[in-house]
Amino acid sequence: MVTIGEGLDKAVQGAFTRPIPKTAGAQMRYLVRQHRRSTRRVAELLGISQRTVERYVRNQIRTPRPELAGRLEREVRARWQPQIRAQAKQAAATTGGIMIDVRARFGYAAAPGSTDDARVRHLTLALPPGQAARLFQAQEAGLGDDQLRQVAAEALGEVYFRDNGRRAHGLEVELTDLIDLEFEL
């Protein structure tokens, strides 16, 4: 299952100008540089011994276990090109907005006489910069996936279902089952 936070991260990573280091040794050296040359901090971060980190840095070990390779790549991606990442978020939040392609079950709280049965919809639309800024701010505030899903539902409700205040006044949108999600800057 895809989460909103992962989708936002993946969209921002699309703005990278250089690929992340490929080999385990290069990735480990990058993390050691990011942690002020402290192999101890990197070892604690990855859950391995300091000696193992030193061996990767010197290319004495070349192929990590699959779970360590996944953790290592995730940590490098999270720290890779912070200025490019910040510029991409700033551009989306101020001028460009963000594209969202979502397939999910939407539920509604609507006026009496209308249906509020949840159903699966596939939406592809551009969220304006203000809504993109709300999503990025919620992510940076460390909100969990449920809260991020609520912020995304509010954004979709405003832009698509209420058409920026032109129709369906009072309609509350709920994003219940997230089937597929993709963001693009």
ZAVODO-30843 format. One line per field, with one value per atom (N, C-alpha, C): atom name; chain; x, y, z. Coordinates in steps of 0.2 Angstrom, whole numbers, plus 5000, padded with zeros to 4 digits. Example, Ala and Ser with C-alpha at 12.3 -4.5 7.8 and 13.67 -1.06 7.14 Angstrom:
! residues 2
at [N / CA / C / N / CA / C]
ch [A / A / A / A / A / A]
xx [5066 / 5062 / 5066 / 5064 / 5068 / 5064]
yy [4972 / 4978 / 4984 / 4989 / 4995 / 5000]
zz [5039 / 5039 / 5039 / 5035 / 5036 / 5039]
! end
This chain:
! residues 185
at [N / CA / C / N / CA / C / N / CA / C / N / CA / C / N / CA / C / N / CA / C / N / CA / C / N / CA / C / N / CA / C / N / CA / C / N / CA / C / N / CA / C / N / CA / C / N / CA / C / N / CA / C / N / CA / C / N / CA / C / N / CA / C / N / CA / C / N / CA / C / N / CA / C / N / CA / C / N / CA / C / N / CA / C / N / CA / C / N / CA / C / N / CA / C / N / CA / C / N / CA / C / N / CA / C / N / CA / C / N / CA / C / N / CA / C / N / CA / C / N / CA / C / N / CA / C / N / CA / C / N / CA / C / N / CA / C / N / CA / C / N / CA / C / N / CA / C / N / CA / C / N / CA / C / N / CA / C / N / CA / C / N / CA / C / N / CA / C / N / CA / C / N / CA / C / N / CA / C / N / CA / C / N / CA / C / N / CA / C / N / CA / C / N / CA / C / N / CA / C / N / CA / C / N / CA / C / N / CA / C / N / CA / C / N / CA / C / N / CA / C / N / CA / C / N / CA / C / N / CA / C / N / CA / C / N / CA / C / N / CA / C / N / CA / C / N / CA / C / N / CA / C / N / CA / C / N / CA / C / N / CA / C / N / CA / C / N / CA / C / N / CA / C / N / CA / C / N / CA / C / N / CA / C / N / CA / C / N / CA / C / N / CA / C / N / CA / C / N / CA / C / N / CA / C / N / CA / C / N / CA / C / N / CA / C / N / CA / C / N / CA / C / N / CA / C / N / CA / C / N / CA / C / N / CA / C / N / CA / C / N / CA / C / N / CA / C / N / CA / C / N / CA / C / N / CA / C / N / CA / C / N / CA / C / N / CA / C / N / CA / C / N / CA / C / N / CA / C / N / CA / C / N / CA / C / N / CA / C / N / CA / C / N / CA / C / N / CA / C / N / CA / C / N / CA / C / N / CA / C / N / CA / C / N / CA / C / N / CA / C / N / CA / C / N / CA / C / N / CA / C / N / CA / C / N / CA / C / N / CA / C / N / CA / C / N / CA / C / N / CA / C / N / CA / C / N / CA / C / N / CA / C / N / CA / C / N / CA / C / N / CA / C / N / CA / C / N / CA / C / N / CA / C / N / CA / C / N / CA / C / N / CA / C / N / CA / C / N / CA / C / N / CA / C / N / CA / C / N / CA / C / N / CA / C / N / CA / C / N / CA / C / N / CA / C / N / CA / C / N / CA / C / N / CA / C / N / CA / C / N / CA / C / N / CA / C / N / CA / C / N / CA / C / N / CA / C / N / CA / C / N / CA / C / N / CA / C / N / CA / C / N / CA / C / N / CA / C / N / CA / C / N / CA / C / N / CA / C / N / CA / C / N / CA / C / N / CA / C / N / CA / C / N / CA / C / N / CA / C / N / CA / C / N / CA / C / N / CA / C / N / CA / C / N / CA / C / N / CA / C / N / CA / C / N / CA / C / N / CA / C / N / CA / C / N / CA / C]
ch [A / A / A / A / A / A / A / A / A / A / A / A / A / A / A / A / A / A / A / A / A / A / A / A / A / A / A / A / A / A / A / A / A / A / A / A / A / A / A / A / A / A / A / A / A / A / A / A / A / A / A / A / A / A / A / A / A / A / A / A / A / A / A / A / A / A / A / A / A / A / A / A / A / A / A / A / A / A / A / A / A / A / A / A / A / A / A / A / A / A / A / A / A / A / A / A / A / A / A / A / A / A / A / A / A / A / A / A / A / A / A / A / A / A / A / A / A / A / A / A / A / A / A / A / A / A / A / A / A / A / A / A / A / A / A / A / A / A / A / A / A / A / A / A / A / A / A / A / A / A / A / A / A / A / A / A / A / A / A / A / A / A / A / A / A / A / A / A / A / A / A / A / A / A / A / A / A / A / A / A / A / A / A / A / A / A / A / A / A / A / A / A / A / A / A / A / A / A / A / A / A / A / A / A / A / A / A / A / A / A / A / A / A / A / A / A / A / A / A / A / A / A / A / A / A / A / A / A / A / A / A / A / A / A / A / A / A / A / A / A / A / A / A / A / A / A / A / A / A / A / A / A / A / A / A / A / A / A / A / A / A / A / A / A / A / A / A / A / A / A / A / A / A / A / A / A / A / A / A / A / A / A / A / A / A / A / A / A / A / A / A / A / A / A / A / A / A / A / A / A / A / A / A / A / A / A / A / A / A / A / A / A / A / A / A / A / A / A / A / A / A / A / A / A / A / A / A / A / A / A / A / A / A / A / A / A / A / A / A / A / A / A / A / A / A / A / A / A / A / A / A / A / A / A / A / A / A / A / A / A / A / A / A / A / A / A / A / A / A / A / A / A / A / A / A / A / A / A / A / A / A / A / A / A / A / A / A / A / A / A / A / A / A / A / A / A / A / A / A / A / A / A / A / A / A / A / A / A / A / A / A / A / A / A / A / A / A / A / A / A / A / A / A / A / A / A / A / A / A / A / A / A / A / A / A / A / A / A / A / A / A / A / A / A / A / A / A / A / A / A / A / A / A / A / A / A / A / A / A / A / A / A / A / A / A / A / A / A / A / A / A / A / A / A / A / A / A / A / A / A / A / A / A / A / A / A / A / A / A / A / A / A / A / A / A / A / A / A / A / A / A / A / A / A / A / A / A / A / A / A / A / A / A / A / A / A / A / A / A / A / A / A / A / A / A / A / A / A / A / A / A / A / A / A / A / A / A / A / A / A / A / A / A / A / A / A / A / A / A / A / A / A / A / A / A]
xx [5004 / 5000 / 5004 / 5003 / 5006 / 5004 / 5009 / 5007 / 5008 / 5004 / 5005 / 5012 / 5015 / 5022 / 5027 / 5026 / 5031 / 5030 / 5023 / 5022 / 5025 / 5024 / 5027 / 5035 / 5038 / 5045 / 5047 / 5044 / 5045 / 5045 / 5040 / 5039 / 5045 / 5047 / 5053 / 5059 / 5060 / 5066 / 5066 / 5061 / 5061 / 5064 / 5065 / 5069 / 5076 / 5079 / 5086 / 5090 / 5095 / 5100 / 5105 / 5106 / 5111 / 5109 / 5110 / 5108 / 5112 / 5109 / 5112 / 5118 / 5122 / 5128 / 5125 / 5128 / 5126 / 5129 / 5135 / 5138 / 5137 / 5137 / 5137 / 5142 / 5148 / 5154 / 5153 / 5151 / 5150 / 5144 / 5139 / 5133 / 5135 / 5139 / 5142 / 5146 / 5151 / 5155 / 5151 / 5146 / 5141 / 5138 / 5135 / 5132 / 5137 / 5143 / 5148 / 5150 / 5151 / 5152 / 5146 / 5140 / 5134 / 5134 / 5137 / 5137 / 5143 / 5146 / 5153 / 5158 / 5159 / 5164 / 5164 / 5158 / 5157 / 5154 / 5158 / 5156 / 5151 / 5152 / 5148 / 5141 / 5139 / 5133 / 5129 / 5133 / 5131 / 5129 / 5133 / 5132 / 5125 / 5124 / 5118 / 5112 / 5113 / 5108 / 5105 / 5110 / 5109 / 5108 / 5110 / 5109 / 5114 / 5120 / 5126 / 5132 / 5137 / 5143 / 5147 / 5151 / 5155 / 5160 / 5163 / 5168 / 5165 / 5159 / 5156 / 5156 / 5154 / 5154 / 5161 / 5166 / 5173 / 5175 / 5173 / 5174 / 5171 / 5165 / 5161 / 5165 / 5167 / 5170 / 5177 / 5180 / 5187 / 5186 / 5179 / 5178 / 5180 / 5181 / 5183 / 5177 / 5171 / 5164 / 5161 / 5159 / 5156 / 5148 / 5146 / 5139 / 5135 / 5131 / 5127 / 5121 / 5119 / 5113 / 5107 / 5102 / 5097 / 5093 / 5092 / 5089 / 5093 / 5100 / 5104 / 5105 / 5105 / 5105 / 5099 / 5093 / 5087 / 5087 / 5090 / 5090 / 5095 / 5101 / 5106 / 5104 / 5100 / 5098 / 5093 / 5088 / 5083 / 5086 / 5091 / 5094 / 5098 / 5101 / 5105 / 5100 / 5094 / 5089 / 5086 / 5085 / 5082 / 5087 / 5093 / 5098 / 5101 / 5099 / 5102 / 5100 / 5104 / 5103 / 5098 / 5099 / 5094 / 5092 / 5097 / 5095 / 5090 / 5092 / 5087 / 5080 / 5080 / 5074 / 5070 / 5073 / 5070 / 5068 / 5072 / 5070 / 5063 / 5063 / 5057 / 5051 / 5052 / 5046 / 5044 / 5048 / 5047 / 5043 / 5046 / 5043 / 5035 / 5034 / 5028 / 5023 / 5026 / 5021 / 5020 / 5024 / 5023 / 5020 / 5023 / 5021 / 5018 / 5021 / 5019 / 5013 / 5012 / 5007 / 5010 / 5006 / 5008 / 5002 / 5004 / 4999 / 4998 / 4992 / 4991 / 4986 / 4988 / 4985 / 4983 / 4977 / 4975 / 4969 / 4969 / 4964 / 4962 / 4956 / 4955 / 4947 / 4945 / 4938 / 4937 / 4932 / 4930 / 4924 / 4923 / 4917 / 4915 / 4909 / 4906 / 4902 / 4901 / 4896 / 4893 / 4887 / 4883 / 4877 / 4874 / 4867 / 4862 / 4856 / 4851 / 4848 / 4847 / 4844 / 4849 / 4855 / 4860 / 4864 / 4867 / 4870 / 4877 / 4878 / 4885 / 4888 / 4886 / 4890 / 4897 / 4901 / 4908 / 4909 / 4913 / 4915 / 4922 / 4924 / 4931 / 4931 / 4936 / 4936 / 4944 / 4945 / 4952 / 4952 / 4956 / 4956 / 4964 / 4964 / 4971 / 4969 / 4972 / 4971 / 4977 / 4977 / 4983 / 4980 / 4984 / 4982 / 4986 / 4983 / 4986 / 4991 / 4996 / 5001 / 4999 / 4994 / 4992 / 4991 / 4987 / 4986 / 4992 / 4997 / 5003 / 5007 / 5007 / 5011 / 5008 / 5001 / 4998 / 5001 / 5001 / 5003 / 5011 / 5015 / 5022 / 5023 / 5019 / 5020 / 5017 / 5012 / 5010 / 5015 / 5018 / 5023 / 5029 / 5031 / 5037 / 5036 / 5029 / 5027 / 5028 / 5028 / 5029 / 5022 / 5017 / 5011 / 5011 / 5007 / 5006 / 5002 / 5002 / 4999 / 4991 / 4988 / 4981 / 4980 / 4984 / 4983 / 4985 / 4990 / 4992 / 4986 / 4983 / 4977 / 4972 / 4970 / 4965 / 4967 / 4973 / 4975 / 4974 / 4976 / 4975 / 4967 / 4963 / 4956 / 4953 / 4955 / 4953 / 4955 / 4961 / 4963 / 4959 / 4958 / 4954 / 4947 / 4944 / 4938 / 4937 / 4941 / 4941 / 4942 / 4947 / 4948 / 4944 / 4942 / 4938 / 4931 / 4929 / 4922 / 4918 / 4921 / 4918 / 4920 / 4924 / 4926 / 4928 / 4933 / 4935 / 4929 / 4924 / 4919 / 4913 / 4913 / 4908 / 4902 / 4903 / 4897 / 4898 / 4893 / 4893 / 4895 / 4893 / 4894 / 4893 / 4897 / 4896 / 4898 / 4900 / 4902 / 4909 / 4909 / 4915 / 4917 / 4924 / 4926 / 4931 / 4930 / 4935 / 4938 / 4945 / 4949 / 4950 / 4946 / 4946 / 4951 / 4951 / 4955 / 4959 / 4966 / 4970 / 4973 / 4971 / 4973 / 4980 / 4980 / 4986 / 4987 / 4993 / 4994 / 5000 / 5001 / 5007 / 5006 / 5012 / 5012 / 5018 / 5017 / 5022 / 5023 / 5029 / 5030 / 5029]
yy [4994 / 5000 / 5006 / 5011 / 5017 / 5022 / 5026 / 5031 / 5038 / 5043 / 5050 / 5052 / 5051 / 5053 / 5051 / 5044 / 5041 / 5044 / 5045 / 5048 / 5055 / 5059 / 5066 / 5065 / 5061 / 5060 / 5058 / 5053 / 5051 / 5056 / 5060 / 5066 / 5071 / 5072 / 5077 / 5074 / 5067 / 5064 / 5064 / 5065 / 5066 / 5072 / 5077 / 5083 / 5083 / 5077 / 5077 / 5078 / 5081 / 5082 / 5077 / 5073 / 5068 / 5061 / 5055 / 5049 / 5048 / 5045 / 5043 / 5038 / 5038 / 5033 / 5026 / 5022 / 5015 / 5010 / 5010 / 5005 / 5006 / 5000 / 5001 / 5005 / 5004 / 5008 / 5016 / 5018 / 5025 / 5027 / 5023 / 5026 / 5026 / 5022 / 5022 / 5028 / 5029 / 5035 / 5042 / 5042 / 5048 / 5049 / 5043 / 5044 / 5046 / 5044 / 5045 / 5053 / 5055 / 5063 / 5067 / 5064 / 5068 / 5068 / 5063 / 5063 / 5065 / 5070 / 5073 / 5068 / 5063 / 5058 / 5054 / 5053 / 5048 / 5042 / 5037 / 5030 / 5027 / 5030 / 5027 / 5029 / 5035 / 5038 / 5034 / 5033 / 5029 / 5022 / 5019 / 5012 / 5012 / 5017 / 5017 / 5018 / 5022 / 5024 / 5017 / 5013 / 5007 / 5001 / 5001 / 4995 / 4990 / 4992 / 4988 / 4990 / 4986 / 4988 / 4994 / 4997 / 5003 / 5000 / 4994 / 4991 / 4989 / 4987 / 4985 / 4991 / 4997 / 5003 / 5005 / 5004 / 5005 / 5001 / 4995 / 4990 / 4992 / 4994 / 4996 / 5003 / 5007 / 5013 / 5012 / 5007 / 5005 / 5000 / 4998 / 4993 / 4986 / 4985 / 4978 / 4973 / 4976 / 4973 / 4976 / 4972 / 4976 / 4974 / 4969 / 4967 / 4967 / 4971 / 4971 / 4965 / 4963 / 4959 / 4963 / 4960 / 4963 / 4968 / 4967 / 4971 / 4977 / 4976 / 4982 / 4986 / 4983 / 4987 / 4992 / 4989 / 4993 / 4999 / 4998 / 5003 / 5008 / 5006 / 5010 / 5015 / 5012 / 5016 / 5021 / 5019 / 5023 / 5029 / 5028 / 5033 / 5038 / 5036 / 5040 / 5044 / 5041 / 5045 / 5050 / 5049 / 5054 / 5060 / 5059 / 5065 / 5068 / 5065 / 5066 / 5073 / 5077 / 5084 / 5088 / 5090 / 5094 / 5100 / 5104 / 5110 / 5109 / 5104 / 5103 / 5101 / 5097 / 5095 / 5101 / 5106 / 5112 / 5116 / 5117 / 5121 / 5118 / 5112 / 5108 / 5109 / 5109 / 5110 / 5117 / 5121 / 5129 / 5130 / 5128 / 5129 / 5127 / 5121 / 5118 / 5121 / 5124 / 5127 / 5134 / 5137 / 5144 / 5146 / 5142 / 5144 / 5138 / 5132 / 5126 / 5122 / 5121 / 5116 / 5109 / 5104 / 5097 / 5093 / 5088 / 5084 / 5078 / 5076 / 5070 / 5065 / 5059 / 5053 / 5048 / 5048 / 5044 / 5039 / 5033 / 5029 / 5026 / 5028 / 5027 / 5027 / 5024 / 5025 / 5031 / 5035 / 5041 / 5041 / 5043 / 5043 / 5051 / 5052 / 5059 / 5060 / 5066 / 5068 / 5074 / 5072 / 5077 / 5079 / 5084 / 5086 / 5081 / 5081 / 5076 / 5075 / 5069 / 5068 / 5066 / 5067 / 5065 / 5059 / 5055 / 5049 / 5050 / 5047 / 5047 / 5041 / 5036 / 5030 / 5030 / 5027 / 5028 / 5023 / 5026 / 5022 / 5024 / 5019 / 5020 / 5024 / 5029 / 5034 / 5034 / 5036 / 5037 / 5044 / 5048 / 5055 / 5057 / 5061 / 5064 / 5072 / 5076 / 5083 / 5087 / 5093 / 5097 / 5101 / 5100 / 5104 / 5111 / 5116 / 5123 / 5123 / 5128 / 5129 / 5129 / 5132 / 5133 / 5126 / 5121 / 5115 / 5111 / 5112 / 5108 / 5110 / 5117 / 5119 / 5116 / 5115 / 5112 / 5105 / 5101 / 5094 / 5094 / 5098 / 5098 / 5100 / 5105 / 5108 / 5102 / 5099 / 5093 / 5088 / 5086 / 5081 / 5083 / 5089 / 5092 / 5092 / 5093 / 5094 / 5087 / 5082 / 5075 / 5072 / 5074 / 5071 / 5064 / 5059 / 5052 / 5052 / 5046 / 5044 / 5046 / 5045 / 5046 / 5054 / 5058 / 5065 / 5068 / 5065 / 5067 / 5065 / 5059 / 5057 / 5062 / 5064 / 5069 / 5076 / 5078 / 5084 / 5083 / 5077 / 5076 / 5076 / 5073 / 5072 / 5079 / 5084 / 5091 / 5094 / 5093 / 5096 / 5094 / 5087 / 5084 / 5087 / 5087 / 5089 / 5096 / 5101 / 5108 / 5109 / 5105 / 5106 / 5103 / 5096 / 5092 / 5092 / 5090 / 5089 / 5096 / 5101 / 5107 / 5112 / 5111 / 5115 / 5122 / 5122 / 5129 / 5133 / 5130 / 5134 / 5135 / 5133 / 5134 / 5129 / 5124 / 5119 / 5114 / 5110 / 5106 / 5109 / 5114 / 5117 / 5113 / 5112 / 5108 / 5101 / 5099 / 5092 / 5090 / 5086 / 5083 / 5077 / 5077 / 5071 / 5067 / 5061 / 5056 / 5051 / 5051 / 5046 / 5040 / 5035 / 5029 / 5023 / 5021 / 5015 / 5018 / 5019 / 5021 / 5015 / 5015 / 5009 / 5011 / 5017 / 5019 / 5026 / 5029 / 5036 / 5038 / 5043 / 5046 / 5053 / 5056 / 5064 / 5065 / 5071 / 5074 / 5081 / 5084 / 5091 / 5094]
zz [5000 / 5000 / 5000 / 4996 / 4995 / 5001 / 5003 / 5008 / 5005 / 5008 / 5005 / 5006 / 5012 / 5013 / 5008 / 5006 / 5001 / 4994 / 4993 / 4986 / 4985 / 4991 / 4990 / 4990 / 4994 / 4993 / 4986 / 4983 / 4977 / 4972 / 4972 / 4968 / 4968 / 4974 / 4975 / 4973 / 4973 / 4971 / 4963 / 4960 / 4953 / 4950 / 4955 / 4953 / 4954 / 4957 / 4958 / 4951 / 4952 / 4946 / 4945 / 4950 / 4949 / 4953 / 4950 / 4953 / 4960 / 4965 / 4971 / 4970 / 4974 / 4973 / 4973 / 4968 / 4967 / 4971 / 4973 / 4977 / 4984 / 4988 / 4995 / 4998 / 4996 / 4998 / 4997 / 4991 / 4990 / 4994 / 4995 / 4999 / 5007 / 5009 / 5016 / 5017 / 5012 / 5013 / 5013 / 5009 / 5009 / 5015 / 5018 / 5025 / 5030 / 5030 / 5035 / 5034 / 5028 / 5027 / 5030 / 5029 / 5031 / 5039 / 5042 / 5049 / 5052 / 5049 / 5051 / 5053 / 5048 / 5048 / 5054 / 5057 / 5063 / 5060 / 5060 / 5058 / 5064 / 5070 / 5076 / 5074 / 5072 / 5071 / 5065 / 5060 / 5054 / 5057 / 5061 / 5063 / 5067 / 5072 / 5075 / 5071 / 5066 / 5061 / 5057 / 5055 / 5051 / 5055 / 5062 / 5066 / 5065 / 5063 / 5062 / 5067 / 5067 / 5071 / 5067 / 5071 / 5069 / 5064 / 5066 / 5062 / 5055 / 5055 / 5048 / 5044 / 5047 / 5043 / 5040 / 5045 / 5042 / 5037 / 5037 / 5031 / 5025 / 5025 / 5019 / 5016 / 5021 / 5019 / 5015 / 5017 / 5014 / 5008 / 5007 / 5001 / 5003 / 5009 / 5011 / 5011 / 5012 / 5011 / 5005 / 5000 / 4994 / 4993 / 4996 / 4995 / 5002 / 5003 / 5009 / 5009 / 5015 / 5015 / 5012 / 5010 / 5007 / 5011 / 5017 / 5022 / 5023 / 5024 / 5025 / 5019 / 5013 / 5007 / 5006 / 5008 / 5008 / 5013 / 5019 / 5024 / 5022 / 5019 / 5017 / 5011 / 5006 / 5001 / 5003 / 5008 / 5010 / 5014 / 5018 / 5022 / 5017 / 5012 / 5007 / 5003 / 5001 / 4997 / 5002 / 5008 / 5012 / 5013 / 5012 / 5013 / 5007 / 5001 / 4995 / 4992 / 4990 / 4987 / 4991 / 4997 / 5001 / 4998 / 4994 / 4991 / 4985 / 4981 / 4976 / 4978 / 4983 / 4986 / 4989 / 4992 / 4995 / 4989 / 4984 / 4978 / 4975 / 4974 / 4971 / 4975 / 4982 / 4986 / 4986 / 4986 / 4986 / 4979 / 4974 / 4967 / 4967 / 4970 / 4969 / 4974 / 4980 / 4985 / 4983 / 4978 / 4977 / 4970 / 4965 / 4958 / 4954 / 4955 / 4950 / 4952 / 4959 / 4961 / 4960 / 4961 / 4961 / 4957 / 4953 / 4950 / 4954 / 4955 / 4959 / 4955 / 4955 / 4951 / 4957 / 4959 / 4964 / 4962 / 4964 / 4964 / 4971 / 4973 / 4980 / 4981 / 4987 / 4989 / 4993 / 4990 / 4993 / 4996 / 5002 / 5006 / 5007 / 5008 / 5008 / 5014 / 5017 / 5021 / 5018 / 5015 / 5011 / 5014 / 5010 / 5012 / 5012 / 5016 / 5016 / 5009 / 5007 / 5000 / 4995 / 4996 / 4991 / 4994 / 4990 / 4992 / 4995 / 5000 / 5003 / 5003 / 4999 / 4998 / 4996 / 4999 / 4997 / 4990 / 4986 / 4980 / 4977 / 4973 / 4971 / 4965 / 4965 / 4959 / 4957 / 4951 / 4949 / 4946 / 4950 / 4949 / 4947 / 4942 / 4940 / 4939 / 4943 / 4943 / 4946 / 4944 / 4947 / 4953 / 4958 / 4964 / 4964 / 4966 / 4965 / 4971 / 4970 / 4974 / 4982 / 4983 / 4991 / 4994 / 4990 / 4992 / 4992 / 4988 / 4988 / 4994 / 4995 / 5001 / 5008 / 5008 / 5014 / 5015 / 5009 / 5010 / 5012 / 5009 / 5011 / 5018 / 5020 / 5027 / 5032 / 5030 / 5035 / 5035 / 5029 / 5029 / 5034 / 5033 / 5037 / 5044 / 5046 / 5053 / 5056 / 5052 / 5055 / 5056 / 5053 / 5054 / 5051 / 5054 / 5052 / 5045 / 5043 / 5037 / 5037 / 5042 / 5043 / 5042 / 5046 / 5045 / 5038 / 5035 / 5028 / 5023 / 5025 / 5020 / 5021 / 5027 / 5028 / 5025 / 5025 / 5021 / 5014 / 5011 / 5004 / 5002 / 5007 / 5005 / 5005 / 5010 / 5010 / 5003 / 5001 / 4995 / 4989 / 4988 / 4983 / 4983 / 4989 / 4990 / 4988 / 4990 / 4988 / 4980 / 4977 / 4970 / 4965 / 4967 / 4962 / 4964 / 4970 / 4972 / 4973 / 4976 / 4977 / 4972 / 4967 / 4962 / 4964 / 4969 / 4972 / 4975 / 4978 / 4981 / 4976 / 4970 / 4965 / 4966 / 4969 / 4970 / 4976 / 4977 / 4983 / 4989 / 4991 / 4997 / 5003 / 5008 / 5014 / 5013 / 5007 / 5006 / 5009 / 5013 / 5017 / 5013 / 5011 / 5008 / 5012 / 5012 / 5016 / 5011 / 5012 / 5008 / 5012 / 5011 / 5015 / 5013 / 5007 / 5005 / 4999 / 5000 / 4995 / 4991 / 4985 / 4981 / 4977 / 4974 / 4970 / 4971 / 4971 / 4972 / 4969 / 4965 / 4962 / 4962 / 4964 / 4964 / 4958 / 4955 / 4950 / 4951 / 4952 / 4952 / 4945]
! end
